[in-house]
């Protein structure tokens, strides 16, 4: 009987199983895992379409600016670093500094959005859109889907910045790091690999 009570007590302490060991709220990790699978499927679709339509994808990539994509990569990596610093800073009780670091992470997220929108505008002015070809259909869908996640990530960081318990900051930055990681994979796949 004591073993059964001990097992029940252990389950009560870890209601999310192994997800209980991750930083932040376990439900965020369920969302992150779902998003990673979704992006993984989109990446596989892009890669397979690129193999099937190699010439179309090579011509499409030639019309992208890998420098802007690279700058956006550095912007998001730096933003993720600031978000991670905010978690560490808040854990030692420096609330004001942590909020400034989160604000910096959000500001860099906005820089990412501005650069990406400038790319979209340049493509539209060149007559390139969703229906141009398979490459640009997938380019706009993939990068647009990611852009929505950047915007959502900024909203999440703002929310956890207002209610900035260490647990909330870990939860919000976990999502933000997923957004960073997705772009780090997407950038070479879309802009460079050919």
C-alpha positions in Angstrom: 0.0 0.0 0.0 2.9 2.4 0.8 4.4 1.8 -2.6 1.1 2.7 -4.3 0.9 5.9 -2.3 4.5 6.8 -3.2 3.8 6.2 -6.9 0.6 8.4 -6.7 2.6 11.1 -4.9 5.3 11.0 -7.5 2.7 11.3 -10.3 1.1 14.3 -8.6 4.5 16.0 -8.5 5.1 15.3 -12.2 1.7 15.5 -13.8 3.3 16.2 -17.2 5.8 13.3 -17.1 9.1 14.2 -18.8 7.6 17.5 -19.9 7.7 18.5 -16.3 11.5 18.7 -16.5 11.5 21.3 -19.3 11.8 25.0 -18.5 8.5 26.9 -18.5 5.0 25.6 -18.6 4.7 22.1 -20.1 1.7 23.1 -22.3 4.0 25.5 -24.1 6.2 22.5 -24.9 3.2 20.7 -26.4 2.6 23.7 -28.6 6.3 23.9 -29.5 6.5 20.2 -30.4 3.4 20.6 -32.6 4.9 23.6 -34.4 8.3 21.8 -34.9 6.5 18.9 -36.5 4.5 21.2 -38.7 7.5 23.1 -39.8 9.4 19.9 -40.4 6.7 18.7 -42.7 6.8 22.0 -44.6 10.6 21.8 -44.9 10.3 18.3 -46.3 7.7 19.5 -48.8 10.0 22.3 -49.8 13.0 20.0 -50.2 11.1 17.4 -52.2 9.6 20.0 -54.5 13.1 21.5 -54.9 14.4 18.1 -56.0 11.5 17.6 -58.4 11.7 21.2 -59.8 15.4 21.8 -59.5 15.6 24.4 -62.3 12.6 26.3 -61.0 14.0 26.4 -57.5 17.5 27.4 -58.7 16.0 30.3 -60.7 13.8 31.3 -57.7 16.8 31.3 -55.3 18.7 33.5 -57.7 16.1 36.1 -57.2 16.4 36.1 -53.4 18.8 38.3 -51.5 20.8 35.9 -49.2 22.4 38.9 -47.5 19.0 40.0 -46.2 18.2 36.5 -45.1 21.6 36.3 -43.4 21.0 39.6 -41.6 17.7 38.4 -40.4 19.4 35.2 -39.1 21.7 37.3 -37.0 18.8 39.5 -35.9 16.8 36.5 -34.6 19.9 34.8 -33.0 20.7 38.1 -31.2 17.1 38.4 -30.1 17.1 34.9 -28.8 20.3 35.6 -26.8 18.6 38.7 -25.3 15.6 36.7 -24.3 17.8 34.0 -22.7 19.7 36.8 -20.8 16.3 38.1 -19.6 15.5 34.7 -18.0 18.9 34.6 -16.3 18.7 38.2 -15.2 15.2 37.8 -13.8 16.3 34.6 -11.9 18.8 36.7 -9.9 16.1 39.3 -9.1 17.0 42.1 -11.6 13.5 42.6 -12.9 14.1 46.0 -14.6 17.1 44.8 -16.5 15.3 41.6 -17.5 12.4 43.7 -18.9 14.8 45.8 -20.9 16.4 42.7 -22.3 13.0 41.4 -23.3 12.2 44.7 -24.9 15.4 44.4 -26.9 14.4 40.9 -28.0 11.0 42.2 -29.1 12.5 45.2 -30.9 14.8 42.8 -32.9 11.8 40.7 -33.7 10.2 43.9 -35.2 13.5 44.5 -37.2 13.1 40.9 -38.6 9.5 41.7 -39.6 10.5 44.9 -41.3 13.3 43.3 -43.3 11.0 40.4 -44.3 8.3 42.8 -45.4 10.9 44.8 -47.4 11.8 41.6 -49.2 8.1 40.9 -49.9 7.5 44.4 -51.2 10.6 44.1 -53.5 9.3 40.8 -54.9 5.8 42.3 -55.5 7.4 45.2 -57.3 9.3 42.8 -59.5 6.0 41.1 -60.3 6.7 38.0 -58.2 3.9 36.6 -56.1 2.4 33.4 -54.7 1.4 32.2 -58.2 4.7 32.9 -60.0 5.9 29.3 -59.7 6.3 26.4 -57.3 9.3 27.9 -55.6 7.7 31.3 -54.8 4.4 29.6 -53.8 6.3 27.6 -51.2 8.6 30.5 -50.4 5.8 32.9 -49.5 3.8 30.2 -47.6 6.8 29.0 -45.6 8.3 32.4 -44.8 4.9 33.9 -44.2 4.0 31.2 -41.8 7.2 31.8 -39.9 6.6 35.5 -40.0 3.2 35.0 -38.2 5.1 33.0 -35.6 7.6 35.9 -35.1 4.6 38.2 -34.6 3.0 35.8 -32.1 6.4 35.4 -30.4 6.6 39.2 -29.9 3.1 39.2 -28.4 4.1 36.3 -26.1 7.3 38.0 -25.0 5.2 41.2 -24.3 2.7 39.2 -22.2 5.4 37.5 -20.1 7.2 40.8 -19.8 4.1 42.2 -18.1 3.7 39.2 -15.8 7.4 38.4 -15.5 7.7 35.6 -13.0 10.7 33.4 -13.8 8.4 30.6 -14.9 6.5 32.9 -17.3 9.8 34.2 -18.8 11.0 30.6 -19.3 7.7 29.7 -21.0 7.7 32.7 -23.3 11.4 32.4 -24.3 11.0 28.7 -25.0 8.5 29.7 -27.8 10.9 32.4 -29.0 13.8 30.0 -29.2 11.6 27.7 -31.3 11.0 30.6 -33.7 14.8 31.2 -33.9 15.6 27.6 -34.5 13.0 27.3 -37.3 14.6 30.3 -39.1 18.1 28.9 -38.6 17.0 25.8 -40.5 14.8 27.7 -43.0 17.4 30.2 -44.1 19.9 27.8 -45.7 17.1 25.6 -47.0 15.3 28.5 -48.8 18.1 30.9 -49.6 21.3 28.8 -50.0 20.8 25.1 -50.7 20.5 24.4 -54.4 
